[in-house]
């Protein structure tokens, strides 16, 4: 027979248990609802913001990936171009977007490695304001040289630059741009001095490069290939660790005796910060799946981009390494934005 004392203790214990259960119920309910939401995602069109003008390599790649994700996940992935402020306008919009899985950013080495290394007043934090999803691809770059330069190859160019410090000049799209930092890295690794002539954009510099008013420029392989094939410009090296299939005769920096120079322009996908882990996992898995299809591989090859992929943590580590490289170059060369 149970005593009144034991009945009282049991009743108190039951009330305490129920009290704890009711306190935890809202949290558990939110967790269950969140999981269910992530499992059903996406249920409506998804926006992919490209922070650059339509028609460029980043925009074209975003459309290729968006079309593949639309088929894989059953909802339209719509590319929305938001150019301006070197990619900052589009990046800020995604950083401030709801973390519901319906707004993503196609970022590049310019927005998430170069700009954070150079700019002290960015309106977004490239690490804290975003959720890394996946590395979408990497692109090699040509070192394009004007026909007016007498050197026949990279070795001769370096030798001549050492004999005439500052004589050779190069163009970029501005102080602190990707091309500017690549040349600063080249100067450091090759032990040469070059003169920087910044332009407002790569397109406006090409005529002066063709005429010989400027000597060198970095440009993506797909963009510069036509000039190289026509014999109007010469590609002395590629920037990456591997030769490009689009121009297999062009050597790497390491092959011409410049070690420690391995730079690839990359494109990756981010969501806003605090994106639910289940949505991050689902879109990452979808990206890795579609990248393995023959159609996707062929489209990447036409764009001159290497297929990438991998986990969100792989992507975050990759970007951290790239950011560290450019931060080091900016600090050592005392580069300040205009």
Residue pairs with C-beta under 8 A, 6 or more apart in sequence:
2 10
34 276
34 278
35 278
37 276
38 101
38 276
38 277
38 278
38 279
38 282
39 278
41 101
41 278
41 279
41 282
42 73
42 74
42 75
42 101
42 102
43 75
44 75
44 102
45 75
45 76
45 77
45 78
45 102
46 69
46 73
46 75
46 76
46 77
46 78
46 101
46 102
46 103
46 104
47 78
47 80
47 102
47 103
47 104
48 62
48 65
48 66
48 77
48 78
48 79
48 80
48 104
48 105
48 106
48 269
49 80
49 81
49 82
49 90
49 93
49 94
49 103
49 104
49 105
49 106
50 58
50 59
50 62
50 79
50 80
50 81
50 82
50 90
50 106
51 82
51 83
51 84
51 87
51 88
51 89
51 90
51 91
51 105
51 106
51 107
51 111
52 58
52 59
52 81
52 83
52 87
52 90
52 108
53 59
53 81
53 83
54 81
57 139
57 220
57 222
57 223
57 267
57 303
57 304
57 305
58 106
58 108
58 267
59 79
59 81
60 303
61 106
61 136
61 137
61 267
61 300
61 303
61 305
62 79
62 106
62 267
63 79
64 296
64 299
64 300
64 303
65 77
65 106
65 136
65 269
65 287
65 290
66 77
66 78
66 79
67 77
68 290
68 293
68 296
69 77
69 283
69 286
69 287
69 290
70 76
70 77
71 290
72 286
72 289
72 290
73 282
73 283
73 286
79 106
81 90
82 89
82 90
82 93
83 89
83 90
84 90
86 110
86 111
86 115
86 177
87 107
87 108
87 110
87 111
87 115
88 111
88 115
88 122
88 123
88 124
90 105
91 105
91 107
91 111
91 112
91 124
91 126
92 123
92 124
93 103
94 103
94 104
94 105
94 130
94 270
94 271
94 272
95 124
95 125
95 129
95 130
95 272
95 273
96 272
97 103
97 272
98 272
99 131
99 271
99 272
99 273
99 274
99 275
99 276
101 271
101 275
101 276
101 279
101 283
103 271
103 272
104 133
104 269
104 270
104 271
104 283
105 130
105 269
105 270
105 271
106 136
106 267
106 268
106 269
107 130
107 267
107 268
107 269
107 270
108 265
108 266
108 267
108 268
109 178
109 264
109 265
109 266
109 322
110 177
110 178
110 265
111 126
112 126
112 130
112 268
112 270
112 319
112 323
113 126
113 319
113 322
113 323
113 325
113 326
114 176
114 177
114 178
114 181
114 326
115 122
115 126
115 176
116 122
116 125
116 126
116 323
116 327
117 181
117 323
117 326
117 327
117 329
117 330
118 176
118 181
118 326
118 330
118 335
118 336
118 337
119 176
119 337
120 337
124 130
126 319
126 323
127 320
128 273
129 272
129 273
130 270
130 271
130 272
130 273
131 270
131 271
131 272
131 273
131 274
131 275
131 280
131 312
132 268
132 270
132 312
132 313
132 315
132 316
132 319
133 268
133 269
133 270
133 271
133 280
133 283
133 284
133 287
133 312
133 315
134 268
134 269
134 283
134 284
134 287
134 288
134 308
134 309
134 310
134 311
134 312
134 315
135 266
135 267
135 268
135 308
135 309
135 310
135 314
135 315
135 318
136 266
136 267
136 268
136 269
136 287
136 308
137 266
137 267
137 300
137 305
137 306
137 307
137 308
138 240
138 264
138 265
138 266
138 267
138 305
138 306
138 308
139 220
139 221
139 222
139 264
139 265
139 266
139 267
139 303
139 304
139 305
139 306
140 220
140 221
140 238
140 239
140 240
140 242
140 244
140 264
140 265
140 304
140 306
141 182
141 218
141 219
141 220
141 221
141 238
141 239
141 240
141 263
141 264
141 265
142 218
142 219
142 220
142 221
142 224
142 225
142 228
142 235
142 237
142 238
142 239
142 247
142 250
143 154
143 186
143 216
143 217
143 218
143 235
143 236
143 237
143 238
143 239
144 209
144 216
144 217
144 218
144 219
144 224
144 227
144 228
144 233
144 234
144 235
145 151
145 157
145 215
145 216
145 233
145 234
145 235
145 236
146 209
146 210
146 211
146 212
146 214
146 215
146 216
146 233
146 234
147 212
147 232
147 233
147 234
148 211
148 212
148 215
149 157
149 168
149 212
149 215
149 216
150 160
151 157
151 159
151 160
153 236
153 256
154 236
154 237
154 251
154 253
154 256
154 258
155 256
155 257
157 168
157 236
158 190
158 192
158 256
158 257
158 258
160 167
160 168
161 167
161 168
161 190
161 192
161 193
161 194
162 191
162 192
165 192
165 193
166 193
166 194
166 195
167 195
168 194
168 195
168 215
168 216
169 194
169 195
169 196
169 197
169 214
169 215
169 216
170 179
170 183
170 194
170 195
170 196
170 197
170 214
170 215
170 216
170 217
170 218
171 179
171 197
171 198
171 199
171 202
171 205
171 208
171 209
171 214
171 216
171 217
172 178
172 179
172 180
172 183
172 196
172 197
172 198
172 199
172 205
172 217
172 218
173 179
173 180
173 198
173 199
173 200
173 201
173 202
173 205
174 180
174 198
174 199
174 200
174 338
175 196
175 198
175 335
175 336
175 337
175 338
176 330
176 335
176 336
176 337
176 338
177 198
178 218
178 265
179 202
179 217
179 218
179 219
180 196
180 198
180 335
181 326
181 329
181 330
181 335
182 218
182 239
182 263
183 194
183 196
183 216
183 218
184 329
184 333
184 335
185 261
185 263
185 325
185 329
186 192
186 194
186 253
186 258
186 261
187 193
187 194
187 333
188 329
188 332
188 333
189 253
189 258
189 259
189 260
189 261
190 258
194 216
197 214
198 338
199 205
199 208
202 217
202 219
202 223
205 214
205 217
206 217
206 227
208 214
209 215
209 216
209 217
209 233
210 227
210 232
210 233
218 239
220 265
220 304
221 238
221 244
221 246
221 247
221 304
222 246
222 303
222 304
224 233
224 235
225 246
225 247
225 304
227 233
228 234
228 235
228 247
235 247
235 250
236 250
236 256
237 250
237 251
237 252
237 253
237 255
237 256
237 258
238 244
238 247
238 250
238 251
238 252
238 253
239 253
239 261
239 262
239 263
239 264
240 252
240 262
240 263
240 264
241 252
241 254
241 262
241 264
242 252
243 250
243 251
243 252
244 250
244 304
245 301
246 304
252 262
253 259
253 261
253 262
254 261
254 262
264 306
266 308
266 318
266 322
267 305
268 308
268 315
268 319
269 283
269 287
271 279
271 280
271 283
280 312
284 311
284 312
287 309
288 309
288 310
290 296
291 297
291 300
291 307
291 308
291 309
296 307
297 307
300 306
300 307
310 318
329 335
